[in-house]
């Protein structure tokens, strides 16, 4: 490991290791033996590369950060914590990787997000669904609202 402070290579030792993300990754606190600088590293299993099939047939790599930005936008000014959003994105990732072999349709991914978001926050769900489903008029919005439980 290269020290981020002095750039010395492979002269550090681990001070602390902890599993994170339900054991899917390890957080390690390290100290450089050359400069005594302390830094954190993360180790995780390299997942298989999942491709998203867009509506036009194009394929692109699944990007959790892109999903996170969409969820953050839907949850803006809502009582949803950053931690809850992180857990939400991780849950979507787990489900998608479990269901798909190498590819997932963007439509299936969007529907999964809509359903999970409905459980997280109703207003965020309505925001996301209205953009995702590309509502054309107010009636489509009313129909969505009427299907919500009281």
C-alpha positions in Angstrom: 0.0 0.0 0.0 1.3 3.4 -0.9 1.3 6.0 1.9 -0.9 9.0 0.9 1.4 11.4 2.9 4.9 10.4 1.9 4.3 8.0 -1.0 6.4 5.3 0.6 5.4 1.9 -0.8 4.7 -1.2 1.4 6.0 0.2 4.7 2.8 0.3 6.7 1.1 -1.8 9.3 -2.5 -2.4 10.2 -3.7 -0.8 13.4 -7.3 -2.0 13.2 -9.5 -4.0 10.9 -13.3 -4.0 11.0 -15.9 -5.7 8.8 -18.4 -3.2 7.2 -21.5 -3.5 4.9 -22.6 -6.8 6.5 -19.2 -8.3 6.1 -19.0 -7.6 2.4 -16.0 -5.3 3.0 -13.2 -4.6 5.5 -12.1 -1.2 6.8 -8.5 -1.1 7.8 -6.7 1.7 9.8 -3.1 1.8 8.8 0.1 3.6 9.9 3.0 4.4 7.7 6.3 3.2 9.3 8.2 5.9 7.4 6.3 9.1 8.3 3.9 7.7 11.0 0.9 9.1 9.0 -2.3 7.3 9.6 -4.8 6.5 6.8 -7.8 4.2 6.1 -8.2 1.7 3.4 -11.2 -0.4 2.3 -11.1 -3.9 1.0 -14.0 -5.6 -0.8 -14.7 -8.5 -3.1 -14.7 -7.4 -6.7 -18.3 -8.0 -7.9 -19.1 -9.2 -11.4 -19.7 -6.3 -13.8 -23.4 -5.9 -14.3 -24.6 -4.2 -17.5 -27.8 -2.2 -17.7 -29.8 -2.5 -20.9 -31.2 0.9 -21.7 -34.6 1.4 -23.5 -32.8 2.1 -26.8 -30.9 -1.2 -26.5 -27.6 0.3 -25.5 -25.7 -1.3 -22.7 -23.8 0.5 -20.0 -22.2 -0.6 -16.7 -24.4 -0.4 -13.6 -23.4 2.7 -11.7 -24.5 2.8 -8.0 -23.5 6.5 -7.8 -25.9 7.4 -10.6 -28.7 5.5 -8.7 -27.6 7.3 -5.5 -27.9 10.8 -7.1 -31.4 10.0 -8.3 -32.5 8.8 -4.9 -30.9 11.9 -3.2 -32.8 14.1 -5.6 -36.1 12.4 -4.9 -35.5 12.6 -1.1 -34.3 16.2 -1.2 -35.8 18.2 1.8 -37.4 15.0 3.1 -36.7 13.4 6.5 -34.5 10.7 5.0 -30.9 10.4 6.3 -27.8 10.0 4.3 -27.3 6.6 6.0 -30.8 5.5 5.0 -30.0 6.5 1.3 -26.8 4.5 1.5 -28.6 1.4 2.9 -31.2 1.9 0.2 -28.7 1.9 -2.6 -26.8 -1.1 -1.1 -30.1 -3.0 -0.9 -31.0 -2.3 -4.5 -27.4 -3.4 -5.5 -27.8 -6.7 -3.6 -31.2 -7.4 -5.2 -30.0 -6.6 -8.7 -26.8 -8.7 -8.4 -28.8 -11.6 -6.9 -31.5 -11.5 -9.6 -29.4 -10.8 -12.7 -26.7 -12.9 -14.3 -24.8 -10.2 -16.3 -27.5 -7.8 -17.5 -30.6 -6.1 -16.2 -33.1 -4.0 -18.1 -33.3 -0.4 -17.0 -37.1 -0.8 -16.8 -36.7 -3.6 -14.3 -34.2 -1.6 -12.3 -36.5 1.4 -12.3 -39.5 -0.6 -11.1 -37.4 -2.1 -8.3 -36.4 1.4 -7.2 -39.9 2.7 -7.4 -41.3 -0.1 -5.2 -38.5 0.2 -2.6 -38.8 4.0 -2.5 -42.5 3.6 -1.9 -41.6 1.9 1.4 -38.9 4.5 2.3 -40.8 7.8 1.8 -44.1 8.4 0.1 -43.2 11.9 -1.2 -39.9 10.7 -2.6 -41.7 7.8 -4.2 -44.1 10.2 -6.0 -41.3 12.5 -7.1 -39.2 9.6 -8.5 -42.2 7.8 -10.1 -43.4 11.0 -11.8 -40.0 11.5 -13.5 -39.3 7.8 -14.0 -42.7 7.1 -15.6 -42.6 10.4 -17.5 -46.0 11.6 -16.6 -47.6 13.6 -19.5 -50.4 15.2 -17.6 -52.0 15.8 -14.2 -54.3 12.9 -14.5 -51.5 10.4 -14.4 -50.2 12.2 -11.2 -53.7 11.9 -9.7 -53.9 8.2 -10.5 -50.6 7.6 -8.8 -51.6 9.5 -5.7 -55.0 7.7 -5.5 -53.3 4.3 -5.4 -51.3 5.3 -2.3 -52.4 3.9 1.1 -53.7 6.5 3.5 
